[in-house]
Amino acid sequence: MWSLTRGLLVLLWGLIPLLGAQAKGISARDDLGNWVTLPGPAARIISLAPSATEIVYAAGAGKRLVGVSAYSRWPVEVRRLPRVGDAFRIDLERIVALRPDLVVAWASATPPAAREALERLGIPLFLLAPRRLNDIAREIRVMGRLAGTSRVADRAAGMFVQTKARLARRYSHRRAVTVFYEISAHPLYTVGGRQMISRVIRLCGGRNIFTRLGRLAPVVEQAAVLARNPQVILTGSGPRVRARLNTWRREPWLVAVKAANLFVVPAGLLGKPAPRILLGAQAVCRALAVARQRLYGAS
């Protein structure tokens, strides 16, 4: 009898650490400072933003996605997944039917009502709000921790940081050129200093002419651009891009026009705070190198 009791005690004592680990679960702080705790690695993940979808894939958890936002198109595998809404509206019934154990969303594009609804249902919500390029690497690592794919995530995050550092070493200390980045023409949207694209311009040795504007994507007057007389004009690829550039060519006295420093860069890469933004950054850095060559005879 004593040997049996002793055996049970030994067994229970051995289980205590495991039970404690299970009770503790996996915890991580999201970009707004909220703690998200899961009982174990997330096996069914829903993404409510294209950038979040790319973060999940970079972390090695793409196969755990069971639903994505309307405009998630990369990687191509996500196009087969159920759509659960967009930046303005989420399909709560469909989300519940997909039984997620984690929802990943972009903080500024997820309505408060949607957040509250998910919280009431007890569905863990992880909010992304990257401000700097290195925040993307941190998000990849954290997502790997929550999904139990840290080995893949840490490697991807490390590669992101190394690529950014390599671009910085090559371009950030070169002679500065002033840059106007055009998001759209009517109205004329650009990027403020805190926007990720502005940080990409700085990484490449450029200086955003509207860096002092506090809003992420402010509307500006054409006269304000002309007054600042940028040396380079960048516009994102998309509809009517040639017409947008021709608008600036009607001002032949502009330094950017005189030097033929009007460039189209991949909006699909630069527009999302996700790992592929560094591919867009490479295009921006190459454009600014060409611009320096045309302005100063040196890249």
C-alpha positions in Angstrom: 0.0 0.0 0.0 2.8 2.4 0.9 4.7 1.6 -2.3 1.5 2.4 -4.3 0.9 5.6 -2.4 4.5 6.6 -2.8 4.4 5.9 -6.5 1.3 8.1 -6.9 3.0 10.9 -5.0 6.0 10.7 -7.2 3.8 10.7 -10.3 1.9 13.8 -9.1 5.0 15.6 -8.1 6.4 15.0 -11.6 3.2 16.4 -13.1 3.2 19.6 -11.0 5.7 21.5 -13.3 3.7 20.4 -16.4 0.4 21.5 -14.8 1.9 24.8 -13.8 3.2 25.4 -17.3 -0.2 24.6 -18.8 -1.9 27.0 -16.3 0.6 29.7 -17.1 0.2 29.3 -20.9 1.9 31.5 -23.4 1.9 35.2 -22.9 3.0 38.1 -25.1 2.4 41.9 -25.1 0.9 43.4 -28.3 1.9 46.7 -29.8 -0.6 48.6 -27.6 0.8 47.1 -24.5 -2.0 44.6 -23.9 -1.1 41.2 -22.6 -2.4 38.3 -24.7 -2.3 34.8 -23.0 -3.1 31.5 -24.7 -3.3 28.1 -23.0 -1.0 26.7 -25.7 0.3 27.5 -29.2 -2.3 29.0 -31.4 -3.6 26.4 -33.9 -6.4 28.4 -35.5 -5.5 32.0 -36.4 -7.5 34.7 -38.1 -5.9 37.8 -39.7 -7.9 41.0 -40.0 -5.3 42.9 -42.1 -3.1 42.0 -45.1 0.0 43.1 -43.1 -1.0 40.8 -40.2 -1.4 37.9 -42.7 2.2 38.5 -44.0 3.5 38.6 -40.4 1.8 35.3 -39.5 3.4 33.7 -42.6 6.8 35.1 -41.9 6.6 33.6 -38.4 6.1 30.2 -39.9 2.4 29.9 -38.9 0.8 30.3 -42.3 -0.7 26.8 -42.2 -2.6 27.8 -39.0 -4.5 30.6 -40.7 -8.2 29.7 -41.1 -9.5 33.1 -42.2 -8.1 36.4 -43.5 -9.2 39.9 -44.4 -10.7 40.9 -47.7 -7.5 42.3 -49.2 -5.1 39.6 -48.1 -3.5 38.5 -51.4 0.0 37.4 -50.4 1.3 34.8 -50.3 -1.0 33.3 -52.9 -2.1 30.4 -50.6 -4.2 32.9 -48.6 -6.5 33.6 -51.6 -8.2 30.2 -50.9 -9.0 31.1 -47.3 -12.4 32.3 -46.1 -12.8 36.1 -46.0 -13.9 37.6 -42.7 -14.3 41.3 -43.4 -12.1 44.3 -44.1 -10.8 47.4 -42.4 -14.3 48.8 -41.9 -16.4 45.8 -41.0 -15.8 42.3 -39.8 -18.1 39.3 -40.2 -18.4 38.3 -36.6 -20.6 35.3 -37.3 -18.1 33.8 -39.7 -15.2 34.4 -37.3 -17.1 32.6 -34.6 -17.9 29.7 -37.0 -14.1 29.3 -37.8 -13.4 28.8 -34.0 -10.1 30.8 -33.8 -7.9 30.7 -30.8 -6.2 33.9 -31.9 -7.2 36.9 -34.0 -4.4 39.2 -35.2 -5.4 42.7 -36.3 -4.0 46.1 -37.3 -4.8 48.4 -34.4 -5.7 51.6 -36.3 -7.9 49.7 -38.8 -9.9 47.6 -36.4 -13.0 49.5 -35.1 -13.4 49.6 -31.3 -16.8 47.9 -31.6 -15.1 44.9 -33.3 -12.5 44.7 -30.6 -15.2 44.8 -27.9 -17.2 42.1 -29.6 -14.2 39.8 -29.8 -13.4 40.4 -26.2 -16.9 39.6 -25.1 -16.7 36.3 -27.0 -13.4 35.5 -25.2 -11.4 35.4 -28.4 -7.8 36.5 -27.8 -7.0 39.6 -29.9 -3.4 40.6 -30.8 -3.1 44.2 -32.1 -0.3 45.3 -34.4 0.8 49.0 -34.5 4.3 49.1 -35.8 6.0 52.5 -35.8 9.5 51.6 -36.8 10.9 49.1 -39.2 12.4 47.0 -36.4 9.0 46.7 -34.9 8.1 44.4 -37.8 10.9 42.1 -36.7 9.7 42.1 -33.1 6.1 41.3 -34.3 7.4 38.3 -36.2 9.2 37.0 -33.1 6.2 37.5 -30.9 3.9 35.8 -33.4 6.3 32.8 -33.5 6.1 32.6 -29.7 2.3 32.6 -29.7 2.1 30.0 -32.5 4.9 27.8 -31.3 7.0 28.4 -34.4 9.8 30.4 -32.7 12.6 28.7 -34.6 11.3 29.9 -38.0 10.1 33.2 -36.7 13.4 34.1 -35.0 15.3 33.2 -38.2 13.0 35.4 -40.3 13.2 38.3 -37.9 17.0 38.1 -37.8 17.1 38.2 -41.6 14.8 41.2 -41.6 17.1 43.1 -39.2 20.2 42.1 -41.1 18.7 43.3 -44.5 17.7 46.6 -43.0 21.1 47.1 -41.5 22.8 46.3 -44.8 20.6 48.9 -46.6 21.4 51.4 -43.8 25.2 50.8 -44.2 25.0 51.2 -47.9 22.7 54.2 -48.3 21.7 56.1 -45.2 24.9 58.1 -44.9 25.1 59.2 -48.5 24.4 62.8 -49.5 20.9 63.6 -48.6 18.3 64.4 -51.3 14.9 65.9 -50.6 11.9 63.7 -51.5 8.2 64.1 -52.0 6.2 60.9 -51.8 2.8 61.0 -53.5 0.2 58.5 -52.4 -2.6 59.8 -54.6 -3.3 62.9 -56.7 -6.9 63.8 -55.9 -6.7 64.6 -53.1 -3.0 65.0 -52.9 -2.0 62.6 -50.1 1.6 62.2 -48.9 3.3 60.7 -45.9 4.2 62.4 -42.6 7.4 61.9 -40.6 6.0 59.1 -38.5 4.8 57.0 -41.4 6.7 53.9 -42.2 7.4 55.1 -45.8 9.0 58.2 -44.5 11.3 56.0 -42.4 12.2 54.0 -45.5 13.1 57.3 -47.3 15.4 58.2 -44.4 16.9 54.7 -44.5 17.9 55.3 -48.1 19.5 58.7 -47.4 16.5 60.8 -48.4 14.7 63.5 -46.5 10.9 63.7 -46.7 9.9 67.3 -47.4 6.9 66.8 -45.1 8.7 65.0 -42.3 7.4 67.6 -39.7 3.8 66.8 -40.4 2.3 64.8 -37.5 -0.4 62.9 -39.4 0.6 59.6 -41.0 -1.0 60.4 -44.3 -1.8 64.1 -44.6 -3.5 65.9 -47.4 -1.3 68.7 -48.8 -1.7 71.4 -51.4 0.3 71.3 -54.6 1.5 74.8 -53.8 3.1 73.4 -50.7 5.0 70.8 -52.7 6.1 73.5 -55.2 7.3 75.8 -52.4 9.6 73.0 -51.0 10.9 72.2 -54.5 11.9 68.6 -53.9 14.9 67.0 -55.7 13.1 63.7 -56.1 9.4 62.8 -56.5 8.3 59.3 -55.8 4.9 57.9 -56.5 3.5 54.5 -55.8 2.6 52.2 -58.6 -1.1 52.0 -59.4 -3.8 53.4 -61.7 -3.0 56.5 -63.7 0.5 56.7 -62.5 1.7 58.2 -65.8 -0.9 61.0 -65.5 0.2 61.7 -62.0 3.8 62.1 -63.0 2.8 64.3 -66.0 1.2 66.7 -63.6 4.6 67.4 -62.1 6.3 67.6 -65.5 4.1 70.7 -66.2 6.4 72.4 -63.7 9.7 72.2 -65.6 11.5 74.5 -63.1 11.1 71.9 -60.3 14.5 70.4 -59.5 13.0 66.9 -59.6 11.7 67.6 -63.1 14.8 69.2 -64.4 16.9 66.3 -63.2 14.4 63.7 -64.5 14.1 62.4 -60.9 10.5 61.2 -61.1 10.3 57.5 -60.1 7.6 54.9 -59.6 8.1 52.6 -56.7 6.0 49.5 -55.7 3.1 50.7 -53.6 2.0 47.2 -52.8 5.3 46.5 -51.0 5.7 49.9 -49.3 2.1 50.4 -48.3 2.0 47.6 -45.8 4.1 47.4 -42.5 5.1 43.8 -43.2 8.4 42.0 -44.0 8.2 42.7 -47.8 8.5 46.4 -47.1 12.3 45.9 -47.4 11.8 44.9 -51.0 10.1 48.2 -51.5 12.9 49.9 -49.6 15.5 48.4 -52.0 13.6 50.0 -54.9 13.5 53.4 -53.1 17.2 53.2 -52.3 18.0 52.4 -56.0 15.9 55.3 -57.1 17.6 57.7 -54.8 21.0 56.5 -55.9 20.1 57.3 -59.5 18.8 60.7 -58.4 22.1 61.5 -56.7 24.0 60.5 -59.8 21.9 62.9 -61.9 22.1 65.7 -59.3 25.7 65.4 -58.1 27.4 62.9 -60.4 27.7 60.4 -57.5 25.3 57.8 -56.3 
